[in-house]
């Protein structure tokens, strides 16, 4: 439960701060477009790569999940 809060709370704080900054007009529309472009084309792919690179496939590999995924994909 502790790990859940360590992940969820920063995300909600970041979303809340973004909403507050937009509502108060601290960030203009052009800056928002630039931040969205940066996040979608650079930041999120980097975070995904980092997460996949740190994943221990030996500990997290589940053949049943793999079979069920490909059975549904090929059906």
C-alpha positions as CSV (number, residue, x, y, z in Angstrom):
1,X,0.0,0.0,0.0
2,X,2.9,2.3,0.7
3,X,4.3,1.8,-2.8
4,X,1.0,2.7,-4.3
5,X,0.9,6.0,-2.5
6,X,4.5,6.7,-3.5
7,X,3.5,6.4,-7.1
8,X,0.0,7.9,-7.2
9,X,0.5,10.9,-4.9
10,X,3.2,12.6,-7.1
11,X,1.2,12.0,-10.2
12,X,-1.9,13.7,-8.7
13,X,0.2,16.5,-7.3
14,X,1.7,17.1,-10.8
15,X,-1.8,17.1,-12.4
16,X,-3.1,19.4,-9.8
17,X,-0.3,21.9,-10.2
18,X,-0.7,21.8,-13.9
19,X,-4.4,22.6,-13.5
20,X,-3.7,25.4,-11.1
21,X,-1.0,26.9,-13.4
22,X,-3.4,26.8,-16.4
23,X,-6.3,28.2,-14.4
24,X,-4.3,31.1,-13.0
25,X,-2.9,31.8,-16.5
26,X,0.7,31.3,-15.3
27,X,1.4,29.2,-18.4
28,X,0.3,30.4,-21.9
29,X,-1.3,28.3,-24.6
30,X,1.9,28.2,-26.7
31,X,3.9,26.9,-23.7
32,X,1.3,24.2,-23.1
33,X,1.5,23.0,-26.7
34,X,5.3,22.9,-26.4
35,X,5.2,20.9,-23.1
36,X,2.7,18.4,-24.6
37,X,4.9,18.0,-27.7
38,X,8.0,17.4,-25.5
39,X,6.2,15.0,-23.2
40,X,4.7,12.9,-26.0
41,X,7.7,12.7,-28.3
42,X,10.6,12.6,-25.8
43,X,9.8,12.3,-22.1
44,X,7.3,9.4,-22.2
45,X,9.3,7.2,-24.6
46,X,12.4,7.8,-22.4
47,X,10.5,6.7,-19.3
48,X,9.1,3.7,-21.0
49,X,12.5,2.6,-22.2
50,X,14.0,3.1,-18.7
51,X,11.2,1.0,-17.2
52,X,11.6,-1.8,-19.7
53,X,15.4,-1.8,-19.4
54,X,15.2,-2.2,-15.6
55,X,12.5,-5.0,-15.8
56,X,13.7,-8.4,-14.7
57,X,12.2,-10.6,-17.3
58,X,13.2,-13.8,-15.5
59,X,11.2,-12.9,-12.4
60,X,8.2,-11.4,-14.2
61,X,7.8,-13.8,-17.2
62,X,4.4,-15.6,-17.2
63,X,3.9,-18.0,-20.1
64,X,0.2,-18.3,-19.5
65,X,-0.2,-14.6,-19.9
66,X,1.8,-14.6,-23.1
67,X,-0.3,-17.5,-24.6
68,X,-3.6,-15.8,-23.7
69,X,-2.5,-12.5,-25.2
70,X,-1.4,-14.1,-28.5
71,X,-4.5,-16.4,-28.6
72,X,-6.7,-13.3,-28.4
73,X,-4.6,-11.4,-30.9
74,X,-4.7,-14.1,-33.5
75,X,-8.4,-14.9,-33.1
